[in-house]
Amino acid sequence: MKTGFLTAALIEAFDRDGYILVDDLLDAEETQLLGTIARMDRQLSARRTSRADGEGGAVELVVENELQDQCLYSAIVRGQPLVTAMEQLLRDEVYHYHHKMILKEPRIGGAWTWHQDYGYWYGNGCLFPDMASCMIAVDRATRENGCLQVLRGSHRMGRIDHVKRGDQTGADMERVTAALERMELVHVEMPPGSAVIFHGNTLHRSDQNLSDNPRWAFICCYNTRSNNPYREGRHPRYSPLQRLSSDQVVCQGREHLARLQRAEETA
């Protein structure tokens, strides 16, 4: 995992734009491990859920609240470079709120409607939008396969009312339409291993995957310690986050892959 990637200029950009891009957050081995493990992982496949997008398609995803040892997904969440960057961006200690895999398959992968993550998380008892997510590309993300789209600077609008749209919850489209007229729409195209970090109030969406290529993405979500939910919700309350060095992330990834390979041999 890339160390020391967060510069003063990137912090300023995050504050101004509500998101930043991080090229090659994962190194070549970590990127290959993540892609191989995700597609070999039978437990991940079995836990897929589907959410209709209100546009005739559906998104498949797997959401996890718990961290595990010798697991690459959890190791990436705990990676010291990423955790340190999140704390610098949010100006507070952070903890693992949850993580998820988005699985947009070729020709059938659905859209995500316009929303703010805090539009969801507000209902979980979080008083402030002092939260952020890091989306890491497992596959190359392009306009054709439904890459993330963000509205630059939209986090400064504050929380927008959200309503049900299909099986998803989306931002009030009257506000979104007005924002689209005034703010820059950015398509976040990324190669595997690169990442986008975005604020909890940043408006974002993605289109359906109408291409012949998959678009899987791994998302690490963090909350700040001072924003510990005042009541129980869908995702965890504060607990200290055990951090791992970049070397430890790779080691846990190798062990995770070896465990899956042993399971394949005995199946």
Helices and strands as residue ranges (DSSP letters): H 8-17, E 19-22, H 28-40, H 42-46, E 49-52, E 58-64, H 72-78, H 80-90, E 94-104, E 112-115, H 117-121, G 122-124, E 131-137, E 148-151, G 154-157, E 162-165, E 168-171, H 173-182, E 185-188, E 195-199, E 204-206, E 215-224, G 225-227, H 246-266
